[in-house]
Amino acid sequence: MSAASRTPPDEGGASAPVRGGRRIAGIDVARAVAIFGMVMVHFTLADPTGAGGQVAGLPEGPRGRAALLFVLVAGVGVSLLDRGRSPSRTRTRQRLLWRSVVLLPLGLALQELGHGVSVILADFAVLFVVAAVAVGWSRRALLAAAAAAFVAGPAVFVAVATARPDVITGVAPALTDPPAQILTGLLVGGVYPLVAQVGALLLGMWLGRLDLADPRVQARALAAGAVVALLALWAGVVLNAVTPDHAPDWWALAIDDEPHSQSFVWLWQAGAAAVATLAACLVVAEMLPRLLRPLVALGQFAFTVYVVHILAMAADPRAVRAADVAGAGVRVVAFMAAATLVATAWLAFFRRGPLEYLLDAPFVLGSRGRASGVRPREATPEAADRPAARERDAQHQP
């Protein structure tokens, strides 16, 4: 039985929700797209020994956007976890806080290695703390909070960058940094700060309350995401073209359309693009289920692949990264092909990837003694705030 077709018992895994006995594989596919984009960016830095290098001629679309897609899908997974397999909301919060406990030191430690990229795992730890607070909010409250975050987040960033530019380092915090530097990096000054990412998390949590298996929901999300992304892209081009050179610093920061600029223009465009990408993955996965099975497996293996690619770059940056287009492209394709093959083979025998078990370790071990005949909670069509789907519990992993 393939990893793309089986539905595991209650102790969980890393696959997608099911509807009417069928998995919604598009969520796993979206996570696979996100990990592919991040590996592409990290493996194609022109400077294979330092951070912040330019991409070696390959498409720059994934820069920053892949990370935001990761966050959006994580938000979807939080809502699916809460209403799918967890026996109580308290247990959901415990699971999310456990992930924070695991990811914070892991991310900070990985940042110490000499790979020259920014590790996002510590930022996910902070996001999961926020998710543990917001998981009990209504669907309307989640949407309102997401909208507010997409306005307040860049506003806070611009205000801090204008008043205290020294705080905005643009560098991911590491384990040996002073505690105050770690905190400010995670909240506002780093590469993936909370003020920039929390809107995508809350928006994903709101999307997770919808019936993502419904073609009408998929079509609306795809259309809305594409339209907003194009409008934000167009607005950024126009505003930057008409802004005079003597414009105040805060205005230049607010309309900066460069990846990771944390501006209004870039966050709105990247967030909308993430929604459109998720919706497109849902649509395509329904159309080509057999063809996309390897991507489903890769999406279930995303956390393991992420950590392994960071360790590979730390072990020998020049072996996995290149400044020329051909060399970079070959390395990206080779690594992702190998990761997909390993993921497919592993998930033929196990319910989740090796490091994915770490994200749920206390709860997986605690569930071994429970009767295997206990059914997970079923969502009912009548519930206004629940999808008509039976979800698995690990859609939230980074």
N, C-alpha and C positions, 0 to 999 in steps of 0.2 A: 504493500500500500504506500503510495507516495505521500510526501510531506504536504502536498497541496490538497490532498483529498480527505485526510483523516481528521476526525474531531476527537480530541483527547479527553480524558477524564478530568475531573474537577480540579486536580491540583495544578492545572494550568499549563501554559506554554507561551509561544510567541507568535501565534498565528492570528488570523482575522476572525471577525464575527461571522456567524452563519445566519442565513435567513431561509426558513422553510427547508432546513437540512443542507443548505448550500452555504459554503463560506463566502464571505465578501473578500476576495483575494486582493482587491485593489488597494486596500490599506497597506498590506505587506509590500505591494508593488511600489507604492509611493515612498515607503521607507527605503526600499532598494534604490530608487531614483535619488533620494537624498544622500545615501551613503556613497553612491557612485559619483555624485557631484562633488562631495567633499574630498574624496580620494583624488579626483581629477585635479582639483585646485591644489591640493597639497603635493601631489607628485609632479606638478608642472611649474613650480616656482623657478624662475630664471636663476635665482641664487640658491643652489642646493644646500648651502650651509647656514643661511641666515633667514630671519623672519622678514615678512613684508615685501618679498620680491615680486616682480611682475610675472604674470602668467606667460608661459613660453609659447605664445602664439595660438594656443588652443582657445576655443570659445570661452569668453569670460562670463557667460550667463550664470554659471553655478556659483560664482564668487559671492558669498554672503547669503545668497538665496537658498542654497542647499541647506545651510544651517537653520534658516527660518522655516523651511519645509519640515526639517526634523522636529522643530519645536511644535509646529502646527499638528503634526501627526501624533506627537507625544500628548498634546492636549486632547485629541480625539480619543486616544487610548485611556486617558484618565477617566473620562466619562463612561467608556465601555467597561472598564474595570469596575467602576462603582455600581453599574447596573447589570453587570453580567454574571460574574462568578463570586465576587466577595460576599460573604454572608451578612455583612453589616457595613454601615458607613464608617464605623470605628475601625474595622479591619482594613478598609480602603485607606484610611488616613495612616494607619500603621505601616501599610505596605509602601506608601509614598514616602513617609519619613525614613523608612529603612533604606530606600533607594538614595535618599539624600545623604544618609550616613555612609553609604558605600561610595557614592560618586564624588563627594567633596574631597576626601583625602586622595582618592585614586586620581582624580583630575589634576589636583595640585601636584601630586608626585610625578605624573607623566609630563607635566609642563617643565619639570626640572631637566628632562633628558635633552640631548643636543640635536633635536630634529628640526628646529627652526619654524614650527607652526604653532598656532594657538589652539589648545585643547579646550573643547567645549564642555567636558563632563562636569567640572565644578560649577559651571553656570547652570547646568541641568539640576544640580543638587538644590540650588536656590529656587529654581522654578518649581520643583516638586514640593518644596515647603509652601509656596504660594498655592499650588494645586490642592494641597491638603486642607488649606483654609477655604478655598473656593469650591470644593467638590460638593458641598451641600447647598450651593446657591441654585436658585431657579434658572430655567433657561433664559428668561427675560433678563434676569440680573447678570448672567454671564455675558449676554450680547451687549448690554449696556456697559459693563465693565471693560469688555474688549474694545468697544468704540472709544471709551474714555482713555484707555491705555494707549491707543494709537495716536491720540492727541497729546495727552499729558506726558507720555514717555519722551518723545522727541523734544517737547517743550522744556522738560527738566534737563535733558541732555544739553540743549542749546544754552540754557541759563547757566548751568555749571561750567560748560566750556567757555562761556564768555567771561564769567566772573572769576573762575579758577582754572585756567587752561592747564595748569600743572597737574591737575587731578586726572585729566583725560590723557592717559598714557598710550592707549591703543595697544596695550600689551596684556596678554592673559596672565593672571596672577599665578605664582608658583609656591610650592610648599615652604620654601625658606624665606619668602617675603615677610615683612612685618605684618602683623594682624590687621592693622589699619589699612595698609596697602592692599591686602587681599580683599578686605571688605569693600573698599571703594572700587576696586577693579571689578568685582562681581556685581556691584549695584549700578555703577555708572561709567567707570573709567576704562574698562577693558574692551576686548574685541566683541564679546557677546554679552553686554551688560543687561541686567534685569530690566532697566527702563526701556530698552529696545526690544527685548524678546517677550515680555510678559503679555503684550497684546496678542501675539500669535498663539501663545499658550491658551489664553482665555477664549480666543476665537475657535481654536481647535476643540476645547471643551464644549463650547456651544454646538459646534458641528456634530460632535459625538452624541449629542442628545437627539439628533435627527435620525431618520431612517435612511442611512447612506446607501442602502441597497435599492432604494426607490429610484428608478430612472428619472423621474421628474425632479427629485432633489439633486441628483447628479447634474442634470442639464442646467438647472438654475444656478448651482454653484459654479459650474464651468463658465456660464455666460457672465455672471456677476464678477467673478474673479478676473476674467479676461478683459472685460470692459474697464473695470477700475484700474487694472494694471496698465492698460494702454493710455488711459486718461492721465494717470500719475506720471507715466513716462513722458508723455507729450508736455505736461505741465512743467516737468523738470527741465526739459530742453528749452522751452519758451522762456521760463523764468531766468535760467542761467544765461540765455542769449541777450535778454533785455536788461539785465542787472548791470549797472555801471561799475567800473572798477573801484570807485570810492564808496561803495555801499558799506554799511556798518557790518562788523564782524558777525553779529548775531543773525543778520539776514543771510549772509553767505553760508553760515552753518545750517540754517533752516532749509535752504533749497539745494544743498549739495546732493548731487545724484550719484556720487561714487559709492561702491559697495562698502559696507560697514561704516558709512558716515553717520548713521543713526539719525538722519534728518527726516523731516516730515515726508519729503518727496520720495526718498529712497525706501523708507519703511512702508509707506502706503503701497508703493509699487511692488516691492518684494513680498509683502504680506498678501496682496491680491494675487500675485503670480503663484504663490504657494497654494492658495485655495484652488486656483484654476488647475494647477498640476495635480493636486489630490483628486479633483473631480475627473480629470482626464484619465488618471490611473484607474479610477473606479469604472469608468466607461469601457476602457480598452480591456481591462481584466475580465469584464463580462463578455466581451466580444471574442477574445482569444484566450480562453482559460488554459488550454493545454500548452500553447506556445509560451505563455508567461509563467509556467510553473517554476522554472529556475529562478525567476525574479521573486516569486513568492517565498521560495526558500531563502534567498539572499536577504530579503526583508526581515525574515524571522531570525536571521543570524547577524543583524546589523551591529549590535553592541560588540560582539566578538570581533567582527571585521574592523570596526573602528579602532579598537584597542590594538589589534594586530598590526594595522597599517601605521599607527603611531610608533610602535615598537620597531617595526621594520625600518622606518626612517631614522630612528635613533641609532639603530645598529649600524647602518651604512647608508647615509643620505644619498650618496652618489650612485649607489647601486639601484635605487628605486626612483630617483628623480633625475630629470634632464632639462637642460635649457633649450634644446632644439625641439621643434615640433614633432618630428618623426620619432625621436627617442622617447620623448615624453608620452606620446600616444601609445607606443608599443608597451611601455611599462604600465600604463593605466589599464589597458586592455588585458594584459597578461595577469596582472594582480587580480582584477575583478573576475576574470574567467576562472582562475584558480579558486578564489573565494566562493564563487557560485557552485563549483563542482564539490568543494568540501562541504558547503552548507547542505547541498542536496543529499549527499551521501550520509552526513551526520544525522539529518532529520528523518532519514528513512528508519533509523533505529532509536532515536531519542526525541523527546517532546520539544526540546528547545536547545539552543546553542550552549556551549560550555560556560561562557561567562554570563549568559542570560540566566542560568540557574542562580548565580550569585545575587541577582536583583530580587529574587524571591526566596532565597535560601531558608529563612526561618519558617516561612509559611508553607513551602513545599514539603520540608521535613515534618512540619507539624500536621500535615494533611495525610501523611502516609498511613496513619493508624485509623483513619476514618473509613467508614464503609464505602466501597467503590460504587455501590448502587445509588448513592445520593445524587439527585439530579440538580443541576444549576438552576438558578431562578430564571424563569421565562418572562420575557417582556410581553405585555398584552397590547393588542392594537388599540384598546380603549384608553390606555394611559397617555395623557396629553404630553408628558415630558419624557416618554420612553420610545425607542425605536421598536419596530416589529421584528426584532432580531434577537437571537440568542448568542451572546458574545463570549469570547474567551477573554482571559484576564490579563494578558500581557501586551496589549496594544500600545501601552504608554512608554515602552522602553526607549532610551535614546539611541 
